[in-house]
Amino acid sequence: MRIEISHSTHYRYDAPVAQSVQHLRLTPPSDTGQSVLDWHVETPGIEKALSYTDAFGNVVHLITQGRIGDTMTITASGVVETRDNHGVIGHLPEGMPARVYLRQNEMTRPSPAIRKLASIIERPDDVICYHALMNALRDQVAYRTGVTETHMPAAEVLAAGEGVCQDHAHIFISAARHAGVPARYVSGYLLLEEDDDASEAHHAWAEVLIEPLGWVGFDVSNGISPTDHHVRLSVGLDSRSAAPIRGVRWGGMEEALSVEVRVDRAAQQQQQ
């Protein structure tokens, strides 16, 4: 399937920004589940950006900008061709040792309730266990927007019983790591159908390392493994390390942020 994506992030400041440094993880990879056919990142200073691959394998544009005024927009757009591998990404050529994804941090540190969920993983090599974990998590944490804060710890979300896709991913990752299974956070996009109401176009899910399959994805919010409706953008230990945009600025103390994401079937495909 060919998917067309447009992702724009708009910033408005109460005063001109003297300088900013932005790390943009806004370029999706080509891998076993997708091929990037066309992709562009547009923002002031992108032509002088330093491009590199970070420790997690994400393509990063490092942009240093001088005086940019009181508004700024970052837009990533393009076309990605996806394949339905039932969530199986496999063994990708990566520099990061898998054991790094066993590390718990402030976002994923398990509570007694998460440890209880982790007991569902009786056999680390059995995919059925992870589907059972996903279903149990969905029963305990209802999908509801506006009830959790950005980067809220997994234990707090599970205790509250409500959250969004990034919260589901953090709890799933926490439980898997507690069971001794490498797990990571995936930031990406989701092509929505008309009756989809438990997800957003800019989406998040988890991947765990299940041998001998390799990395396998689990979209807890939708109760499925990723399909050809999903586009992987970046990975990391949690939502912070996989964030599409991270940066610092000097000036412009108050910030208003808005994000617009459109994910559609490519026009050429719609006409066929």
N, C-alpha and C positions, 0 to 999 in steps of 0.2 A: 504494500500500500504506500502511496506517496502522500506525505503530510506536509502542509505548508504552515509555517509558524512565524508569528510576529510577536516579539516580546519587548515592550517599551517601558522603561523606568524613568519617571519624571521627578525631578527635585526642584523645590522652590525654597529659597532661604529668605530670612528677614533682613539680610544685609549681604553685600557682595562677598564672595568667597575669595580669599587671597591666594590660596593654593590647595590642591587636593591630590591625593594619591589613591588610585583605584585598582583593585585586583579583580579582573573580569573573568569569570568562569562561564562564559556564554557561548562556547563553541562545542557542539555535541561531537562525540567521537564516531568514527565508523568502526563497527565491530560485527560480531556474529549475528546480531539482531537488527542492525540498521546500517545504511550507507548514506552519507551526507552528499547530496547531489549539488547543492548550492547553499552558501552561507556567507553572511556579511554582518559585521559589528560596526555600528556607526555611533560616534560621539566625538566631541572636540578633542583633538590630540591623538586619535587612534592611529593616524598615519606615522606617528613617531613612537608608538608603543613598543615596549620590549615584550616579545612573545617567548614563552617557555612552557615546559611540561612540569607540573608540580609532582611531589612525591606520590600522590595518589593516581597519577596518570592523566590528570585533567589539563587541557590546554588553557593557559592563562595569558591574558593581555595585561601588562602592568603599565598604567598610564599616569604620568605626572603632568598636572595641568596648572598653569599660572592663573592669573585673575580671570575668573569665568563669569562674573556677574552674579545675579541672584537666582538664575534658573539654569538647569542642565538636564539634558535628556540622553539616555543610553538606549539604543535600539539594536536588537539582534533579530535577524530574520533569514529565512531560507526554506529549502525543501529537503526533506529526509525521506528516504525509502525504507520502510520497515518490513520485517518478517516476523511471523508468529512462531516463535520457538518454545512456546509454553513456559516462558520465563527463564529458560536455560541459556545463560550467557556463555558458560563453559570456562575453560582456562585461557585467560587473556595474557598476552605478554606484558607483564608488569614488573616494575622494579621493587615495589613494596612487598616485603614478606607477609604472607597471610597471617602470621601470628600477631602482627600489629593490630589487626581487626578484632583481637580478643580484649583489647584494652578498654576498660570501663572509665568513664570520666563523669564530670558533674551532670551531664545531660542524660547519661544512661546508667548511673550507679543504681544497682537493684535494691529494692525494698523487699521485705518478707513476702509481700503479695506478688512481686515479680518473680521471686525465687520459686514460689508455688507454681506460677505459670511455666517456668522453665522445666519443671518436673515432667511436663507433657512430652518433652523431647527425650524419650526413653532410648531411642537409637539414633545417633547423630547422622547415620547414612540413610535414614528412611525418610523420604520426602513426605510421606503421609503424616509424620509427626509434626512437621512444620505447617501443614494445612490445618491440623488439629489445633496447633497453637494460634494460628491466625483466626480461626473461628471462635476460639475461647476468648481471645482478646476483643474481638468485635462484640461479643456478648457483654463484656464488662465495660467497654468504653464506646459510648455512642458517638457517631459522627455529628458534630455540631460546631458551627463556626462562631467566632466571637467570644468563646468562653475560656480560652487559654491565651497566655501571653507568648510572644515569640521566644523560642529557645527555652521553653518551660521544661524542667526535668521530668523524665519519664515517670518516676515514682509519684510525683505530685499529680500528674495527669491521670494515672491509674486510680489514685485515691479519689479524684474528683469524678471519675466515671464519664467524662466528656472530653472530646478533643477533635483535632483535624488530622489530615494525612501525616504531617510531620510528627505529631504526637504518637500516632499508631506505629510509625516506623521506629521511633525511639524506644518504645516499650518492647516491640518485637526484637530489636537489636539487643537490648539489655538482657532479655530472657535467653536469647541464643548464646550470647557471650558467657552468661552465667553457666550455661550447659556445656561450655568448652568449645563452642562452634564459632569460627570467625564470621563476623557479620558487619555490614556496612550500610551507610545511608546513601540513597540515590535521589538526586534532584533531577526532575525532568518535566515532560509535558504529556498530557493525555488528551487524545481526541475523544470528545464527549459525544454520546448519542443523545437524542432528544429526551429520553426518559432518565438520563443520568442526573441525579440530584445529590449524590453523596461524594462529590469530588469537584475539583477545580481544574482548569486547563493547565495551570502551573501546578505540578503535582510532586509527590514524594512517595517513596516506597523503600523497602529493605531488600538486601541481597545477602544470602548466607552461602558459605562454602560447603557443599555436600559432595563428598567423594563417592563415586568417581565422576559425577556429572560436572563438577566445577561450580561456578557461581550460579545461583538460582534466585530469581526475584519473587517477592511476595508483596502484593498490593493489598494491605490489610483493609484500607478504607472501602475497597470495592469487593473484597473477599475472593480475589483471584490472583493467579500469577500473571505478570505482565504479558500483553499480547501485542499484535501489530498496531494497536492503538496507542502504545506507549513509546515515548522517545527519551532515551537516556541522555542527560546533559552533563552531570558531574557526580562524583562519588567522594565520600569522606567518612570520618569516624562518626560524624553527627551533622546536624543541619548547619552548624557554623562552618566547619571545615569544607563542606560541600556547597556553601552559599554561592549563588551566581555572581553576586557583587559584594565585595567587602572593601572598605577603605577608611581613610582619615581625611580630615579637612582642617584648614585654618581660616577662621572667619565664618560668618553666617551661623550664628549660635542656634537659632531655631530653624528646624527643617520640616517641611511638609513633603511627604512622599506619596506618590500614586503609581500604580503598576497596571499596565494593560497587556493582556495576553490573548492572542487569537490563535486557535489551532483548528485547521480545516483540512479536508481532503483537497489535494492539489487540483486546481481548476482543470487541467488537462485530463485528469482521471475522472472528474465529475462528468465530463462531456462524453466519455466512452460508454 
